[in-house]
Amino acid sequence: MGSAGNHNSIDLTWSPCSQEQFLALVSTGQTSCLNDLPDMDGSIPGWKPGLYYGADEQCKIAFGSLATACTFADSNVDICKVLSCHVQPADKSSCTRLLVPLLDGTECGINKWCSKGQCSSLEELNPMAVVHGHWSAWSPLSPCSRSCGGGVLLRQRFCNNPRPAFGGQECHGASMQAEMCNTQACLMTQQDFMAEQCAATNLKPLYLDVETPSFYTWTSAVGFAKGDLLCKHMCRAVGKEFMVSRGDNFLDGTRCEQDDMEHHGDLHLCVMGRCRAFGCDGQMGSRKAMDPCKVCGGDNSTCTKVRGSYTEGKAQEYVTFLSLPYNTTSVHVTNRRPLFTHLAVKVKGEYVVAGKGKISQNVTYPSVLEDKQIKYRVFLTQDSLPSLEEIHVDGPTQEEIEIQNPGVVDSGDFVSKARGGGIL
């Protein structure tokens, strides 16, 4: 086929050789399937093939399933005149070009589309019928991304059936659905899982300058990065004061810390490089929450509330005033006189908060990524003196936990929700 510069969508026409071959085929009488001519008007106003097959799809058709549209263009050639593709996924430095124009309707810039081999603005294309975006079908569910600890099943759809064009509206609704899978506990903690992914890059050099490779030991950047930034495979160099991205994204299902309190109480998992909120039902964005009894969507009726206060103690000696029975679901302890005494927490006989005679700094044990946490927070006055201590235990507890204080707690109290037994 050869170019004729006429009105068809890809600016091609039959060459004499092609015409001869086609006529020979027609003369055999075996081409009845061509008798049902297409409806050229179509049911979609402004129909253009590039609205269904973008530049990436055209590259895949031309060069295979791994090809993508080039991320740069020859400034001397209109982007719509030549199909330019990255053929090797790992090589974004070179383009392979096919001397055919992009399909009419292919997006070639902001509010610009290909038309007859030229990248044209909406003003240049007028009059042109508006085309509103429509969703593709949902993709099949992906395999579970983790074998334990809470992976993700994922499916997507795309606003490309057709793509919105010529002033048309974007598709409304979610482009992705995700749910948790394989939620049974792993042998390692959630933070260990993230640190393991960072450590896997220890042999990958970091180029602080163009010519000199540097090697570091990498670990989790929790506490230094949050939200979507953390999910971009952000890792911290052990013993150093910097963190960098060591890959594209952490594995889907890697726990993350949200960078705001908008979704407080939800689970947060990395999904396609973003820190997403999941409800207690395992559905992304459902906002379904646990009640204090740890029943998903419950009404607080399945556990017993225990409340009390403690006003005794021995100076300079840690005294256990609260031992948590197994399956305690939610505990809140406050000390309103931390100038005179402070709180401490022991887990399986080891101190995780205070324990050395001094008030602790803010602590989340074992880490902010875990499902079951002990949170200790101290609040300061304008003079940087402690004014309030709080401990939150998010169960159900499966370990021996003791809450202690040295000295007298004049106004300390606690509230506990437990499935079995009372406070000892």
PATORKE-643843 format. One line per 5 residues: number of its first residue (from 1); their letters; for each residue x, y, z of C-alpha. Coordinates in steps of 0.05 Angstrom, whole numbers, plus 5000, padded with zeros to 4 digits. Example, Ala and Ser with C-alpha at 12.3 -4.5 7.8 and 13.67 -1.06 7.14 Angstrom:
# residues 2
1> as> 5246/4910/5156; 5273/4979/5143
# end
This chain:
# residues 424
1> mgsag> 5000/5000/5000; 5023/5071/4989; 5006/5142/5011; 4957/5182/4970; 4946/5241/5017
6> nhnsi> 4871/5232/5014; 4817/5233/5069; 4823/5164/5099; 4843/5157/5172; 4915/5133/5163
11> dltws> 4930/5168/5096; 4941/5103/5057; 4913/5076/4991; 4920/5013/4949; 4983/5006/4907
16> pcsqe> 4977/4975/4837; 5008/4910/4863; 4959/4906/4921; 4900/4922/4875; 4921/4864/4829
21> qflal> 4926/4815/4887; 4859/4837/4917; 4822/4831/4850; 4851/4762/4840; 4823/4741/4908
26> vstgq> 4755/4771/4893; 4751/4734/4826; 4754/4667/4863; 4684/4678/4892; 4709/4665/4963
31> tscln> 4699/4735/4990; 4625/4736/5009; 4645/4757/5080; 4661/4826/5050; 4590/4837/5027
36> dlpdm> 4565/4865/5094; 4592/4935/5088; 4603/4972/5154; 4558/5028/5177; 4604/5088/5164
41> dgsip> 4560/5135/5204; 4568/5094/5267; 4530/5101/5333; 4586/5141/5367; 4591/5214/5346
46> gwkpg> 4660/5235/5323; 4684/5162/5320; 4759/5157/5309; 4801/5093/5316; 4854/5129/5358
51> lyyga> 4802/5138/5413; 4801/5063/5422; 4873/5046/5404; 4921/5096/5436; 4994/5103/5419
56> deqck> 5014/5048/5467; 4964/4999/5437; 4987/5017/5367; 5059/5002/5387; 5038/4934/5416
61> iafgs> 5003/4917/5351; 5064/4937/5310; 5121/4911/5354; 5093/4863/5405; 5061/4862/5474
66> latac> 5121/4894/5510; 5126/4956/5465; 5104/5025/5489; 5100/5093/5457; 5164/5133/5458
71> tfads> 5172/5182/5515; 5207/5232/5469; 5198/5254/5397; 5238/5281/5339; 5226/5356/5341
76> nvdic> 5232/5360/5266; 5176/5310/5253; 5103/5318/5274; 5090/5266/5328; 5030/5240/5288
81> kvlsc> 5068/5227/5224; 5109/5167/5249; 5093/5112/5298; 5151/5114/5348; 5158/5059/5400
86> hvqpa> 5204/5033/5455; 5210/4960/5435; 5251/4937/5495; 5217/4954/5562; 5283/4965/5598
91> dkssc> 5310/5012/5545; 5277/5080/5544; 5336/5113/5509; 5320/5093/5438; 5259/5092/5392
96> trllv> 5241/5045/5336; 5199/5079/5283; 5149/5053/5234; 5135/5099/5175; 5059/5100/5184
101> plldg> 5020/5157/5216; 4985/5148/5283; 4910/5133/5278; 4863/5192/5275; 4839/5209/5345
106> tecgi> 4904/5189/5379; 4918/5238/5435; 4983/5276/5420; 4983/5330/5472; 4938/5368/5520
111> nkwcs> 4873/5378/5483; 4907/5356/5418; 4893/5296/5373; 4922/5266/5310; 4884/5280/5246
116> kgqcs> 4911/5259/5178; 4981/5254/5205; 4981/5322/5240; 4975/5338/5315; 4918/5388/5317
121> sleel> 4884/5427/5371; 4809/5427/5383; 4803/5495/5349; 4838/5467/5288; 4792/5406/5286
126> npmav> 4726/5444/5291; 4673/5426/5275; 4682/5360/5313; 4630/5322/5352; 4643/5315/5427
131> vhghw> 4662/5243/5448; 4649/5225/5521; 4693/5172/5554; 4666/5102/5568; 4696/5047/5611
136> sawsp> 4726/4984/5584; 4706/4917/5615; 4738/4899/5682; 4802/4859/5676; 4805/4790/5710
141> lspcs> 4827/4790/5783; 4903/4787/5791; 4935/4731/5833; 4943/4748/5907; 5005/4790/5914
146> rscgg> 5029/4758/5980; 5026/4688/6008; 5012/4714/6079; 5006/4778/6119; 4952/4808/6075
151> gvllr> 4962/4811/6000; 4918/4843/5947; 4873/4818/5892; 4866/4872/5839; 4826/4886/5777
156> qrfcn> 4824/4948/5733; 4785/4981/5678; 4804/5038/5632; 4769/5099/5605; 4786/5080/5533
161> nprpa> 4723/5052/5503; 4727/5105/5474; 4773/5155/5507; 4742/5224/5520; 4759/5273/5465
166> fggqe> 4741/5339/5433; 4715/5368/5499; 4681/5304/5522; 4674/5282/5595; 4719/5234/5632
171> chgas> 4691/5168/5658; 4659/5171/5727; 4671/5118/5780; 4730/5076/5804; 4782/5052/5755
176> mqaem> 4808/5000/5803; 4780/4951/5854; 4822/4914/5906; 4810/4867/5963; 4855/4834/6014
181> cntqa> 4875/4761/6010; 4919/4712/6048; 4910/4752/6112; 4939/4699/6158; 5000/4723/6197
186> clmtq> 5070/4714/6170; 5130/4693/6211; 5159/4762/6200; 5128/4828/6220; 5100/4877/6170
191> qdfma> 5159/4923/6179; 5206/4864/6169; 5172/4851/6102; 5185/4922/6079; 5257/4919/6105
196> eqcaa> 5268/4854/6068; 5248/4887/6002; 5297/4943/6017; 5353/4895/6036; 5343/4858/5970
201> tnlkp> 5373/4919/5935; 5438/4919/5975; 5478/4895/5915; 5447/4948/5869; 5495/5007/5865
206> lyldv> 5473/5078/5880; 5506/5130/5836; 5516/5193/5877; 5555/5219/5817; 5552/5194/5746
211> etpsf> 5616/5152/5746; 5624/5126/5818; 5579/5069/5844; 5566/5068/5919; 5539/5010/5960
216> ytwts> 5498/5014/6024; 5457/4970/6069; 5384/4988/6061; 5326/4982/6109; 5255/5008/6118
221> avgfa> 5245/5084/6117; 5184/5080/6164; 5186/5141/6208; 5221/5182/6155; 5171/5175/6097
226> kgdll> 5095/5166/6095; 5038/5155/6047; 5050/5149/5972; 5123/5170/5979; 5137/5110/6024
231> ckhmc> 5104/5062/5975; 5153/5084/5920; 5202/5033/5947; 5231/5086/5993; 5289/5058/6035
236> ravgk> 5338/5087/6086; 5413/5076/6084; 5433/5043/6150; 5478/5089/6191; 5467/5148/6143
241> efmvs> 5422/5208/6142; 5387/5198/6075; 5334/5156/6041; 5322/5143/5967; 5275/5103/5923
246> rgdnf> 5306/5035/5908; 5255/5012/5857; 5189/5030/5825; 5141/5007/5880; 5138/4961/5940
251> ldgtr> 5099/4897/5928; 5024/4906/5930; 5000/4891/6000; 5061/4921/6035; 5035/4959/6095
256> ceqdd> 5045/5034/6095; 5033/5094/6141; 4983/5145/6117; 5009/5216/6116; 4945/5245/6146
261> mehhg> 4890/5224/6195; 4834/5224/6145; 4829/5148/6145; 4846/5136/6218; 4830/5065/6239
266> dlhlc> 4834/5036/6169; 4887/4988/6145; 4936/5019/6096; 4969/4979/6041; 5012/4998/5982
271> vmgrc> 4975/4985/5917; 5009/5004/5851; 5055/5053/5887; 5001/5088/5927; 4983/5082/6001
276> rafgc> 4910/5060/5999; 4859/5053/6056; 4823/4987/6066; 4764/4974/6110; 4760/4918/6161
281> dgqmg> 4721/4878/6109; 4784/4876/6066; 4754/4920/6011; 4793/4981/5987; 4759/5046/6005
286> srkam> 4699/5014/6040; 4712/5053/6105; 4681/4996/6144; 4711/4999/6214; 4721/4953/6274
291> dpckv> 4682/4970/6337; 4721/4970/6403; 4703/4896/6411; 4740/4881/6345; 4677/4862/6307
296> cggdn> 4677/4890/6236; 4618/4937/6232; 4596/4916/6303; 4555/4955/6354; 4600/4946/6417
301> stctk> 4553/4892/6444; 4599/4832/6443; 4649/4852/6497; 4649/4880/6567; 4673/4950/6586
306> vrgsy> 4716/4957/6648; 4735/5024/6678; 4777/5042/6738; 4832/5085/6769; 4896/5073/6807
311> tegka> 4921/5119/6862; 4975/5079/6896; 5047/5061/6883; 5118/5061/6911; 5168/5116/6896
316> qeyvt> 5224/5096/6849; 5194/5026/6840; 5154/5003/6779; 5088/4973/6802; 5041/4935/6756
321> flslp> 4972/4965/6765; 4941/4934/6702; 4952/4865/6672; 4915/4852/6607; 4881/4785/6598
326> yntts> 4886/4750/6531; 4837/4774/6478; 4831/4844/6509; 4808/4883/6449; 4819/4956/6465
331> vhvtn> 4853/4993/6523; 4861/5067/6537; 4903/5089/6597; 4916/5162/6616; 4961/5195/6667
336> rrplf> 4943/5268/6679; 5000/5282/6728; 5063/5260/6690; 5106/5311/6727; 5102/5267/6789
341> thlav> 5102/5198/6757; 5102/5165/6689; 5075/5103/6654; 5112/5042/6630; 5092/4980/6590
346> kvkge> 5122/4910/6592; 5108/4857/6538; 5128/4786/6555; 5171/4813/6612; 5209/4864/6570
351> yvvag> 5198/4940/6573; 5174/4971/6508; 5155/5038/6539; 5200/5071/6592; 5227/5024/6645
356> kgkis> 5292/5061/6659; 5266/5111/6709; 5252/5165/6658; 5190/5185/6619; 5190/5155/6549
361> qnvty> 5188/5188/6482; 5129/5174/6436; 5130/5100/6417; 5090/5053/6373; 5105/4980/6387
366> psvle> 5122/4938/6349; 5115/4990/6292; 5065/5035/6259; 5055/4982/6205; 5028/4926/6249
371> dkqik> 4955/4908/6258; 4960/4902/6334; 4997/4961/6365; 5014/4992/6432; 5016/5068/6424
376> yrvfl> 5047/5113/6477; 5040/5188/6470; 5064/5244/6516; 5037/5314/6509; 5078/5375/6529
381> tqdsl> 5062/5445/6555; 5088/5508/6521; 5147/5502/6569; 5162/5432/6543; 5140/5399/6608
386> pslee> 5098/5335/6605; 5024/5349/6616; 4990/5284/6596; 5008/5212/6580; 4965/5163/6540
391> ihvdg> 4971/5090/6524; 4927/5056/6472; 4929/4981/6464; 4897/4955/6400; 4882/4881/6407
396> ptqee> 4859/4828/6412; 4920/4817/6455; 4957/4751/6448; 5015/4766/6494; 5027/4781/6568
401> ieiqn> 5022/4857/6575; 5032/4896/6639; 5022/4971/6649; 5063/5000/6705; 5081/5064/6741
406> pgvvd> 5135/5085/6791; 5106/5128/6846; 5035/5152/6857; 4985/5165/6800; 4938/5217/6829
411> sgdfv> 4891/5220/6770; 4906/5160/6726; 4849/5119/6697; 4838/5064/6647; 4783/5037/6602
416> skarg> 4786/4967/6573; 4743/4927/6526; 4752/4852/6533; 4720/4790/6501; 4739/4744/6558
421> ggil> 4754/4757/6631; 4763/4823/6667; 4821/4866/6685; 4867/4832/6736
# end
